[in-house]
């Protein structure tokens, strides 16, 4: 049997950290060797997330307790907050330059340091690493990811919108200045920290828009859409919070270009993704539900004609913790470590 790869997870006590553990426990080629959670240091993972009580997992430690030079780790997932991440990873690479890292924060997604400073309110503190990072949208950047030392795992909202729109922009099939993205997220997208506005009584029985006109994911969308279109693209994007645990659901409005109609857009997406294991394009006119992808690394995409001539409605959905975060991170890990891309993340969706 092949030697297992030794893996670490920084920030294992959050939702994305727990999702990484869930996925890696059934991965046949990896061993979870290090788990960090500064506030929970000294505890077992089963104390923090009782579903892991039956499993033999390493005790949680602080990041400072990890002996990076001698830990023998092949790859580390970083599930820490932005700003904290860039300082930690700079130190990790200084001590273990050959290690591979998949970063789930936003710290290395933006290529332009000025854009990072604008959207995140401070200068980037690891500019050399920022230049090196490869954007981890596998279906678009697979070849570059395979050679990367540092992979910037995309955001959940952005993955859900980019997968259907990037192929259409590259094909010059839609008007780049008329894209409207109406997106919704489950509660886990807001993280696990205690917040008054996230209490059950504050969220249940309703939903609301937030970050209207100023959500940070806009910079990530603009960057990737502009690259795909070959010109500057600025989209309309509004996120909403839904009273459900998991899921991203995006309803996207576009106008066809050069006579392209909804059926043409559907054909482009079918051809683009017909061999992709984790993107499924529904028959024309059919649209997915968020429950259809729950717990899986799948993205489901539907295309329908608008009643307005020349316009189309695209519906895209994924699980924000899996394809929108940890599942995609494992997909990136598989590529970076030379493992089969679908290994450990090919479980079907959970329903009901």
N, C-alpha and C positions, 0 to 999 in steps of 0.2 A: 504493500500500500504506500502511496506517496506520502512524504512527510507533510504534516499539517503546517499551515502558515500561522504564525503567532500574531494575534491581533490585540490592540488596545482600544479602549473607548474612553475618551475624555468627556466628562459630563454625562455619566451613565444614569444619573438620577432623574433626568428629564424625560419627557415623552419620546423624543427622538432617540435618546440613549436606550430607553427600554425597548423600543421597536427594533433597534439594532441587535440587542441581546436576543429578542424573540426570533429574529431571522437567522442569526449566526448560530444559535443552538442547534439548528437542523442542517447547517451547512457542513457537508462531509469533509471539506478540505481545510477548515480553519479551527484554531483553538483560541478561545477568549482567554488571554493571559493577564491583562491589566484592565481594571475598571477604576476610574476616578470619579469622585464627587466630594468636593471639599467640605461642604456642610454636613455630609453624611459619612465622612471618613470614619472607618472603624466598624461600620455596619456591614451586614451581608446584603446582597442584592434582594434576597427574599424578604428582608425587613422593610425595604423601601417599596418593593413591588411584590406582594405575596404570591403572585402567580409563578414566580421563579424559585420559590422555596424548595421544590423537589430537586433542583439542579445543582450540580457541583460547580459553582462559580467563584472566582477570586473575591476576596474581601475588598470593599471599597477603600481607596486610599486618597490622599491629597496628591495633586500634580507634583508638588515638591518632593514627595516620597519616591517617585519613580526614578530609578537609576537608568537613564536613557542610554548611556553608553554601553551598559551591560545587560539590558533587558532582553535583547535578542528579538525585538519586535520587527516583523516584516512590514506592517502597515498599522496606522493609527487613524481612527475616526475622531474628528473633533466636533463635539456637539455643545460647544460653549457659546456664550453671547458674543455678538460682534464687539469689536474693540479689544475685549479680553483676548480673543482668539489670536489676533495678529502678534501680540506680545508673546503669548505662550508658544506659538508655532515657530517664531523666530528663535526662541531659546531651544526648542526641541531639535530643530535642524542644526543648530550650532553644536549640540552634543551628539547627535546621531544623523550625520548628513546623508546617509544612504537609506534612511527610512522613507517610506511612502506615506502620504497623508491625503485623506479625503475630508475636506472641511465642509461641515453642514451650515456654518454661519454665513453671513453676507460679506465677510471681510475681503474675500478675494474674487468676487464675482465681477466687479467693475474694473475695466481696464484703464480708465482715465482717473488718475489721482484727484483731479479737480472735481470730477463728478462724485467721487467718494466723499470728499470733504464737504461738498454742497449738501448731499443727501443725508450724511451721517453726522455732520456737525463738528468734525475734527479732522486733522490731517491723518493720513495713513502712516503707521509707524513701522511698516515692513515693506518698503517700496520695491526692493529687489525681489522679494517673494511674490509681490503682486504682479510684477512683470512676467514671472515664471509660470504663474498659475494657469491651468487649462480649464475652461468652462465645461462643466461636466454634464451637458445635455447629450447623452450617449448617442441618440439617433441622428444627431447632427455632427458631433465631434468625435466619433468613435476612434478614428485613426490617431488623432492627437492624444486622446486620453490614454491609449495603450502605452505611450512613451513618457507619460507625465510622472513627475515626482510629487507634485501638489495639484490636486483636483478641487476646484471650487464647485461643490454640489449646488445646482440651481435651486431657487426658491419654489415653493409649491404652487403659488398663483402663477408664477412665470412659466413653469413647466407646462401647466395645463393650457395656457394660451399659446405658448411658442410652438408646441408640437403641431397643431393644425395650421398656424399662420406662417411659420417660416417657409415651409415648402411652397405655399401660395405666393408669398412675396418673392421668393427666388425665381418662380416661374413667371413673375410679372402678371399674375392672373387676377389680382385685386388692386384696387386703388389704395395706395399706402396712407393717404391722408384722410381716409373715411372709415377707419377701424374703431369700433366701439366695443369694449370688453366689460361686460356686467358679470362680476364674479362673486361667489359666495364661499365661505369657509366654515368648517366645523370648529368647535371650541378648542380642540387640541392645537389648532394653529396659533393660539395666543400663548402657548407655553403652560408650564405647570406651576409657576409662581402664584402665590395667593394675591388676588386682586379683587377689590370690592365689586367692581363692575362685571366680574366674571362669576359672581355667586349665582347659584341656580335661580333664585327668585329675581335676579336682575336680568337674566338672559332668557329664561323659558317663556313660552307663549308669545313670542314676537321675534322680530329680527331687525337689524339696523345697518345702515352704511357707516363706514368709518374711514379715516384717512382720506376724506373726499378731496380730490384735486391735488393731493400731496403725499400719497403713499409711496414709501421708499422703493417698492418693487417697480415703480414706473421707470426708474433709471435703468434697471436690468432689462425691462421690455424694450425701451428705446434703443439701448445698445445692440441687442441681438436683432431686432427688427431692422434697424438701420444697416447693419452688416448684410442681412439677407436681401434687402431691397437695393443696396448700392447707393443709397441716398439717405439723408436724415429723415427719420420717421418718428413722429410724436403721436402716441395713441391716447384715446380717452379710456381710462380705466378706473372703475369704482369697485372696491371690495365691500362685502357685507358679511356680518357675523350671523350664522344660523345656529339655533339651539339643537345641534346634533354633535356627536363626539368627533366623527371623522368625515373627511371629504372636502374636495374642492369641486365646484360646479360653475362652469363659465358659459354664459350665453354671449356669443360674439356676432356682431353685425358687420357685414362687409358689402362692398359694391364690386361687381366684376369689372375687369378692365379689358378693353379691346374686344368687346362683344362677348366675353366669357359670362356664362350663366351658372346657376347653382349646380347643375348636373356636371358641368365642366370642372368646377372646383372639387366636387366629390370624386371625379375620376382621377384628378391629380393626387388627391390624398390616398386613394386606394392604391395607386401605382407606387407612391412613395413608401407606404407602410406595409405592403402585402407580405414582405418577408421579415418584418420586425416582430419579435416575440412578445413585446409588451405594449404594442399599440394596435387597437382593433377599430377599423372604420366600419360602421354599420351600413346596411343597405340604404340607398338614397331615400330620404324622407323619414327615416327612423332616427329617434334621438334617445340617448341613454339616461338612466337614473343614477344618482350617486351610489345607491345601494348595489348597483351592478358591479362595482369595482372594489367594494369594501374589503380591506385586509389584503389586497393583492397589489402587485407591482404593475397592474394594467392601467392604461389610459383608453377610454372609449370615446370615440368621436362620431358625431352625427351631423349630416348636412341636409338642410331643407331649403326650399325656395321661399323667399319672402313674397308677399303679394305685390310689393313694389317692384316693377320691372328692373332687372339688372342687379337686384340685391339678393343676398343669401344670408341665412342664419346658421351658424355653426355652434353646436353644443359639444363641449368637451368636459370630461369629468375624470378625476383620479382620487385616490386616497392620499390625503395630505401627509400622513405619516409614512406611507410606503413609497409609491412612485414619486410623491412630492417631497420626500426627505430620505428616510433610512433605506427603503428598498432601492431607490436610485443610487444611493451611496454604496450599497453592496454591489449593485450592477457595475458601478465604477471600480470598486475594489477588484471584482473579478477580472475586468479588463487590465487593470494595472498589474495584477499579479499573474497574468497569463492563464487564468482559469476559465472554464466555460462561462459565458456571459450570464446564462440563466440559472446557474448553480445556486441553490439555496433560496431562490426567490421566485420559483415557478409555481407556487401554490395558487390554486384558483380562488376567486373571491368568496367571501363568507356571506351567505344569505339563507334565511333571514337574520 
